[in-house]
Amino acid sequence: MSALPDNVQLLDVLGRAQSANGEHNQAQASFNRMAALQPQSSLPYLRMASAHLIAGDRDAASQNLRKALEIDPNSLEAQQGQVSLAMAAQKPADALAISRTVQKQRPKEQVGYMLEGEIHTAGKAWDKAADAFRAGLKQVASPELAVRLHDVLLSAGKKPEADRWAAEWLRTQPKDAAFPFYLGNRALTLNELPESLRQFERVVAIQPNNAAALNNLAWLKGQLGRDGALADAERANALAPNQPAFMDTWAMLLSAANQHERAVEMQKKVVQLQPQVLEFKLNLAKIQIKAGNKDAARALLDELSAAGDRFSAQAEVDRLKKTL
């Protein structure tokens, strides 16, 4: 360090690198020097806390977070760190007290209400969590709070109330794409494909260039036999090129449309980009079978069989082998 000037930014970079490399004592020395150069800044103590956490010393991390808050009582990073430590120590009351301080300091922001709601959620106190998210929504129309409220209502077994809340939010926030995206993903997870399609159509109506929504819409249309699947897949890939998951959707739809050459070419690129994702190789085998390329398909299926327990879809691999 003697060759370096007393440059706070350099010390910051150096200390974080030392911490990441397991050089804990050196990291603390760098951050202590930062603190000496900037005695009115909370940042050195936040850095020390992070380094102590990496080293597994929660008590020292907590002490440094307290020092950071003495300098800057509004330091959200320090408060969030204290909440995490309190929850790890199974002290939810302490965590709640911090979350309510954040709410007083930032009454028109979502963060304090989100903290309180997640603390209650961790204890499966669903009604208290819902109350916290509702309190936040009275202050700020936050899609994140809206999503969390819906989720905890479902966790509490209150589906009718959750459905009413979803309908109300969609009615009053017609330009919010995040909530219908969440609803679409939830419906997809539950295999409620028509409902998922409806929600992703809503997302795309609000955000025509949302590549992820377009990809999901394309897949759903393909599964449900609706028009426009290929066009949506092509648009998703134009907006976000070289994304293996989006290319995989497109290739499978091309195969379904009997555009075999393009489908094989596309899926080969997918496998090249992410050879460790065995699901993509299985889809390539399916495309090769549909294209009439049995030898190519057999080689892929043999490779997947050899993966054994590392690939959970062995029953499907065996079924496809019997078709060759």
Number of C-alpha atoms within 10 A of each C-alpha: 8 5 5 8 9 13 11 18 10 13 22 19 13 17 28 22 14 18 23 14 10 14 15 19 14 16 26 22 14 25 26 19 19 24 19 12 14 13 13 13 15 23 22 28 25 24 26 29 28 22 26 22 18 15 17 11 13 17 13 17 25 22 14 22 26 21 18 26 18 13 15 15 16 15 17 16 15 24 23 19 19 21 24 17 20 18 17 12 12 11 13 20 13 15 24 21 13 19 24 16 15 24 20 10 14 15 16 16 17 22 19 27 27 22 25 27 29 22 23 20 18 12 12 14 16 22 17 18 26 25 16 22 28 18 16 25 20 10 13 14 17 18 19 16 24 20 20 20 26 25 19 24 20 16 16 15 11 13 15 11 13 19 14 11 17 18 12 11 19 15 10 10 14 12 14 18 21 16 25 25 22 20 20 27 21 15 18 17 11 10 11 13 19 15 16 25 23 16 23 27 20 21 26 19 13 16 15 14 16 18 22 20 25 27 27 25 26 29 25 21 20 21 13 13 10 11 11 12 24 22 13 21 28 21 19 27 21 13 14 16 13 13 13 20 15 24 24 25 25 29 30 24 23 21 22 15 12 14 16 21 14 14 24 24 12 20 26 19 16 23 20 12 13 14 13 10 13 19 16 20 23 22 21 28 27 22 26 23 21 17 17 13 16 17 13 13 25 18 12 21 23 13 15 23 18 12 13 11 10 11 15 13 15 18 11 12 21 14 10 17 17 8 8 12
